[in-house]
């Protein structure tokens, strides 16, 4: 671990103590996991504390851990992951928070801390169904108003639930159940004759 990351790890432990559930350094990147009940308070301190000063939010993404590494996941299913930068200290940090309930995943919005979170949280809500409590305008951002489900969830069907088409008789776009038959595509391997033989290009 570099001296810089060691100092950051130490500062995080001193500032937050037991409120950090885990602190992991992997591939030169530091990730902390925090409880949902402390998420907003911790984010404010990450921004405002002089030794941390993470004044810039780079990204927020949702994660569905229903399976992980091709195996069942034992913990909570949905997480929101924020990537932060301290321009002042030239440091980066990943903050992960799990929603307490899988059936109705909710975490606090950090849009009041970093205004750029607004669109990222809307995207996470749209694609994963994670609700951000306190968000100023939590609406779908990529899918249509009548869209059913959340397409980045691992249990979302590949062909979706509904399809839309223009109905000339009604003079408008209509939604109907998907009519595409599910199928499995098997890739076809095409090789030249004598492929791999010694003496042939």
C-alpha positions in Angstrom: 0.0 0.0 0.0 1.3 3.4 -0.9 2.0 5.9 1.9 -0.7 8.2 0.5 -3.4 5.4 0.6 -2.2 4.4 4.1 -2.7 8.0 5.3 -6.1 8.1 3.8 -7.1 4.7 5.3 -5.9 5.9 8.7 -7.8 9.2 8.4 -11.0 7.4 7.5 -10.7 5.1 10.5 -10.0 8.0 12.8 -12.9 10.1 11.5 -15.5 7.4 11.2 -14.4 4.6 13.5 -16.9 1.7 13.8 -19.3 3.4 11.3 -17.2 1.9 8.5 -18.3 -1.7 8.0 -15.3 -2.5 5.8 -12.3 -0.8 4.3 -10.7 -2.7 1.4 -7.7 -1.8 -0.7 -7.6 -3.7 -4.0 -5.6 -2.8 -7.2 -4.6 0.6 -5.8 -8.2 1.6 -5.1 -9.8 2.2 -1.7 -13.4 1.1 -1.0 -15.3 1.7 2.2 -18.7 0.2 3.0 -21.0 2.2 5.3 -24.4 1.4 6.9 -27.5 2.9 5.2 -28.5 4.7 8.4 -25.2 6.6 8.4 -24.7 7.1 4.6 -25.8 10.7 4.3 -24.0 11.9 7.4 -20.8 10.1 6.3 -21.0 11.6 2.8 -21.3 15.1 4.3 -18.2 14.6 6.4 -16.3 13.1 3.5 -16.9 16.4 1.7 -16.4 18.8 4.6 -13.6 17.3 6.7 -10.4 19.1 6.1 -8.2 15.9 5.9 -10.6 14.2 3.5 -12.2 17.0 1.4 -13.9 14.8 -1.2 -15.5 17.8 -2.9 -16.3 16.0 -6.2 -18.7 13.2 -7.0 -17.6 11.4 -10.2 -20.3 8.8 -10.5 -23.0 6.8 -8.7 -24.0 3.4 -9.9 -26.4 0.7 -8.7 -25.3 -2.9 -8.3 -27.4 -6.1 -8.1 -25.6 -8.7 -6.0 -28.2 -11.4 -6.4 -25.4 -13.4 -7.8 -21.7 -12.5 -7.7 -18.9 -14.4 -9.3 -21.3 -17.0 -10.7 -22.3 -18.0 -7.2 -25.2 -17.0 -4.9 -24.6 -13.9 -2.8 -25.3 -14.2 1.0 -25.7 -10.5 1.9 -28.1 -7.8 0.9 -29.0 -7.7 -2.8 -28.9 -4.0 -3.9 -26.1 -1.5 -3.3 -25.4 2.1 -4.4 -21.8 2.8 -5.1 -20.4 6.4 -5.2 -17.0 7.3 -6.7 -15.4 10.4 -5.1 -12.4 12.6 -5.8 -10.6 15.0 -3.6 -9.1 17.5 -6.0 -7.4 19.2 -3.1 -5.6 16.1 -1.9 -5.5 14.2 -5.3 -7.2 11.2 -3.9 -10.0 8.9 -4.9 -12.5 6.8 -2.8 -15.3 4.4 -3.5 -18.2 4.4 -1.0 -20.7 1.5 -1.1 -24.0 1.3 0.8 -26.4 -1.6 0.8 -30.2 -1.0 0.9 -31.6 -2.7 4.0 -34.5 -4.3 2.2 -34.2 -6.3 -1.0 -37.9 -6.1 -1.9 -38.1 -2.3 -1.6 -34.5 -1.0 -1.8 -34.1 2.5 -0.4 -31.0 4.6 0.5 -30.6 8.3 1.2 -30.0 10.6 -1.7 -26.7 12.6 -1.6 -27.9 15.1 -4.2 -27.8 17.8 -1.5 -24.2 17.0 -0.8 -23.1 16.7 -4.4 -25.6 18.1 -6.9 -24.2 16.0 -9.7 -25.7 13.0 -7.9 -29.1 14.0 -9.2 -28.8 12.4 -12.6 -26.8 9.4 -11.4 -29.4 8.5 -8.8 -32.1 8.8 -11.3 -30.3 6.4 -13.6 -29.7 3.9 -10.7 -33.4 4.2 -9.8 -34.5 3.6 -13.4 -32.2 0.7 -14.2 -32.0 -1.1 -10.8 -35.1 0.2 -8.9 -33.1 1.6 -6.0 -35.1 4.5 -4.4 -33.2 7.5 -3.2 -35.0 9.1 -0.2 -34.9 12.9 -0.3 -34.1 13.1 -4.0 -35.5 16.3 -5.5 -37.0 14.7 -8.7 -36.7 10.9 -8.8 -38.1 9.9 -12.2 -37.0 7.5 -14.9 -34.3 8.9 -17.1 -33.5 6.3 -19.8 -36.6 4.2 -20.1 -40.1 5.3 -21.1 -42.9 6.4 -18.7 -44.8 3.2 -19.2 -41.8 0.9 -18.9 -42.3 -2.1 -16.7 -39.5 -3.3 -14.4 -35.8 -2.3 -14.1 -33.7 -3.7 -16.9 -30.3 -4.0 -15.1 -31.6 -6.3 -12.5 -30.2 -9.8 -13.0 -33.7 -11.4 -13.0 -35.0 -9.0 -15.7 -35.9 -11.1 -18.8 -33.6 -10.6 -21.8 -36.5 -9.7 -24.1 -38.3 -7.6 -21.5 -41.9 -7.6 -20.4 -43.6 -5.3 -22.9 -43.0 -4.0 -26.4 -44.2 -0.9 -28.0 -45.4 -0.2 -31.5 -47.2 2.4 -33.4 -50.9 1.5 -34.0 -52.2 3.3 -37.1 -55.8 2.6 -36.2 -55.5 4.3 -32.8 -53.0 6.8 -34.1 -50.6 6.4 -31.2 -47.9 4.3 -29.7 -49.3 1.3 -27.8 -47.8 -1.2 -25.3 -48.4 -4.9 -25.4 -46.9 -8.1 -24.0 -43.7 -9.2 -25.7 -44.5 -11.4 -28.7 -40.9 -12.6 -29.3 -40.3 -16.2 -28.5 -37.4 -16.8 -26.1 -34.5 -18.4 -27.8 -30.9 -19.3 -27.1 -28.3 -18.1 -29.6 -25.3 -20.4 -30.0 -22.3 -18.7 -31.7 -21.2 -20.3 -35.0 -17.5 -20.8 -35.3 -16.1 -20.3 -38.8 -12.5 -21.4 -39.5 -10.6 -21.6 -42.7 -9.7 -25.0 -44.1 -6.5 -26.3 -42.6 -6.7 -23.7 -39.8 -3.9 -24.4 -37.3 -2.0 -26.8 -39.4 1.8 -26.3 -39.5 2.9 -24.7 -42.7 -0.4 -23.0 -43.4 -1.0 -19.3 -42.7 
